[in-house]
């Protein structure tokens, strides 16, 4: 369970943002991965080397840092989201190709592509393999959202027809069902509006509105379907932010509408699936904003030229997981 959206500000800055909703504790932190970072594929133990530096939410599992969302030095960004009962990967590797398990795909994508256009071409050599060899110990059904410095936003949903990018004109992505299903389902919510409905007569009786009623059609649950509709409506209706700072604030308010408190969504095994963190990725200014569940403080890490040039090893940035307060008296 996750929600992602892309957005642009009036000053030209572009963003990709997401909630990370999961039960397994990922322990993700803002993490820098340098150029020429070498990582070993969990699938076939081959070593790969990134061309570009990455800033994202990462954690080290075994030999590698894994990245669930982030951007690279050219502004290409990505996020992985759960795609249960829908993701269909190759069952066998392809000779001469790059064969990966799904949770490694973002590491390859951000490490070796500058833009969506690069990605369209280069994914022809990549195959995602159905395998339990990944760091999670079992096959992970995932789909992916990408956005680059131009604001172009695409999704990739492995459904047995290879790796194909599809433009995300809605600018939103959640979980199963697939994007085309969600897009069609929006037709069921054309009655939702930001303004009030007026009084209406039923026979000779005039019924007066009791209060704000334009959004009565919006679903309020935390299912993927509900979150997609709600986020699409809010994204489409919210005032366009004037600059990058206002955009971060605006996007965090959008994400709050689909942020899942711990205990609201319980899995079959009794574990709580909740929003472990929110990230807002500024693709223009190369800044990652990170909000952990336990602390509503907004942390910012910038992919600076100095970091790219001089930091030759991965670097994790510490964040406090306990709520911080600013006393006013």
N, C-alpha and C positions, 0 to 999 in steps of 0.2 A: 504494500500500500504506500503510494507516494503521489505527490502532485508536482507538476512542473509547468512553468510558463515563461514565455519570452516577452520583452517589452522594450520600447524605445522612449527616450525623453526628447523634449523639444530642442535641447542643445546638441542632439545627434548621438548621444551616448546610447549604447545597446546593452541589454541585460538578458541573462538566463538565470532563473531561480527555481528552487525546489524545496519541498519538505521531504525528509527521509523518514518514512514510517516503516518500522520494522520491530519485531519482537526480539530477535537475536541481537545482543549488544555488540554493535560494530566498533565502538570505541574510536570513531573517526575524529580526526583533528585537522585543522589547517596544516597542509603539508606541501613543501616545495621539493620537486624532483628536478635535478639539473639536466642540462644537455648531456648526451652520451651516457645516460643512466642505463645500466645493464640489468636486465631482468630475465629470469628463467621461467619459461612456460611450464605451468603445472601439467600440461597435457603430455608433451613429448620431451621435456627437459632441454629444449633448444634455448640458446641465449639470444636475446634481442637487445638492440641498442636504440634508444630514443634519439631523434635529431633535435628536438625542441624541448625547452624547459617547461615545466608544468606546475601550476598552483592549484591545489584541489583539496578535497576532503579525503584523507588517506589514513591507512593503518598498515603496519607491517605484519604480514602473515608468512611465516616461514622465511624463504629467501627474498621475498619481494615486498615492496610497498604496493598496495592495491588502492586504486582511486575510484570512488563511486560517482564523483562529479568534480568538475573543475574546468580550467581553461589553460591554453598554452601561450607562449610569448607572442603569437600572432593573432590571438583573440578567438581562436576556435574553441568552443566549449561543448561540454557533453554532460549528460546525466543518465544513469541507468535506473530503470524502474521495473518492478516486478510484473511479469506477464504470465501468470499462472495458468496452466492448462491450455496455453495457446502457442507458446514458443516451440518451434520445431527446428532443430539443428541437424546438421549432417550426422549420420551414424558412423561414418568411417572417414578417416583423414584423406586428403587429396595430395598425392605426390607432387613435390615441387612448390606447394602453396604454404601459406602461413596458417597453421592449424592451431586454434586457440579454444579454451573454454570461455564461456560468456563473460565471466567477471574480469577477464584480462583484456577485453576488447577496448575499453576506454583508454587503458594504458598505451595500447598500440595506436589508437586513433589520434589521441592528443599528442603523442610523442612523435608522430611521423606525417602529419598533415597540417597545412597552414590554413585551410579554408574548407568550406563545404564542397567547392569544386574539386579540390584535391581529393577529398574523401570519396566523392562519386567515382573517381577514376581508380583510386588505390584499393578500395574494398574488393575489387575484382580478384585480388590475389589472396583474400582472407576467407577462411572457412571457420565457422563456429561449430564445435563438435559436442554432441551430447555425451557427457562424461561426468563421473563422480570424482575425477582427479583434481578438481579445483580446491581452493583453500577452504571452502565451506564444507567440503566432504561429501557433497551431493550436487547433482546437476541443478544449476540455477536458471529458472525460466525468466529471461530478461528481454525488455526492449529498450530502445535508446532514443533520446532527443538530443539534437545538435543545433547549435546556433553559432554564427561567426560574427566577425567585426562589422559586416554589412547589415546585420540584423536578419539575414536569411535563416529560417528555422525549418528543420527537416526531422523526420522520425525514421527509425529503422526498426522494423518488426520482423524478426526471423520466423517465417511461416512456411518453410519448406521449399521456397522458391529462390534460394540464395539470399544475398545481402543486398537489398534494394532500398534506396533512400526515397522517401515520399515527402513532398512539401507539406508542412503543417501550417495551413492558412489560418486556422483558429488561434494558434499560438499557445495551445494548452495540451497537456498530456497527463493521463493518470495511469490506470492499470487495466487489466482485462475487463471488457472486451477490447478488440482492436480499434485503432484510430477511426477507420471508416464507419464502424458501428456507432461510436460516440458522435461522430459528425452528423450522421443521419438522425440520431436521437435528439439532437438539438431542435429539430422541427417540432417536437412535442412541447417545447417551452417558449414558443414564439409569443405566447400571451403574457409572459413576464415582462414588466416594464418598470422604469424608475419612477414614473409619475403615478399619482393616485387615479383610480377609477372614480368617476363621479356617481352621483345618486342615480338610481334606476327604479322605474315603476314596475311592480309586479301586479297586474290588474290595476286597481285603483290605489294600491298602496305604494307610496314612495319610500324606498329604503335608502337611508342616508349612511354614507361610509362612517365606520366607527373610528377610523384612524388611517395610518399609512397602509395601503393595501396593494400597491403595484407589484410587489415582489412575492405575492402569495403563491405563485406557481413554482417558485424555486424550491428544489428539494433540500432538506436540511440534514440528511444523514451523512455518514462517512464512507459509504460505498464508493467504488471507483466511478460509477455512473453519476451519483449525486455530486461528487467532488468535481467531476469534469464539467457538468452543467453549471454548477455554482461559480466555478472559477472562470469559465468562458463568459458568463453574464457579467461578473464583476470586472474582469479585464476589459470587456467591451464598453462598460459604462463609466468606469472611473476616469476622472480628469487626467489628461496626459501631464505627467510631471514636467516641470520647466527645466530641470537640470539633474545631474547625476545624484546629488545628495537628496533632493526631493524624491527622486526615483526609488532610491533604496527604502526610504520611509514608506512610500506608496506600496511598493512590492511586499514589504513585510506585513502591512495591513491586509493585503490580498491573501497572503499565505496564512494569516491568522484565521481566515474564514474556513480553512480546511485543516488546520493544525489539530492533531488528535491528542487529547489529554490521556495520560496513563490511566488505564482501568476502564475506559469507555469501550474499547474493542478487544475482546478476549478470544484467543485462538482455542481450538479444540483441546489442546494440551494444557490449557489454563494460563498460558503466558499472555501478557499484555502486549499488543502491537500498538505503538505510540510514535509520535513525532520525536525522534531522537535529536534532530537538529533541523534548522532552516539555513539555506545558503542563498545569497544573492551574488551573482557573478557579473561584475562590471567589465564588459569585454572591450570597452573603449579605453578606460583608464587602468585596466589590468589590476583591479582590486577585487579581492574575495571578502565578502561579508558573511560572518558565521555567527549563528545564535544557537547555543546548546539548549537542550530541554530544561536543565536545572538552573539556568542563569539567563535572564532576558537581556543581558548586556550584549551589544553588537560589537563583535571583534572584527577588525579589518587587517588583512595581510595583502601587501602590494607586491606584485612581481616587478621589482625594480631592475634597471640595467645593472646596478651593482650586484644584486643577487644573482642575476643570470651570469655575469662575468666571473665573479669571484667565489661563489658557493659551489663547490665541486661535489659535495655529498648531500644526500637527502637531509632535509631539515624539518622537524616537527615544531609547530608553534603551540605553546601551552595556553590553555584557556581554563578558567575557573568554572567548575560545574556546580558550585554553590551560589545561590542568588546573592548578588551584590546590591547594596542600596546606597543612595547618596542622601545623607542627612541634611535637612534644611534648617534645623535649629538644635 
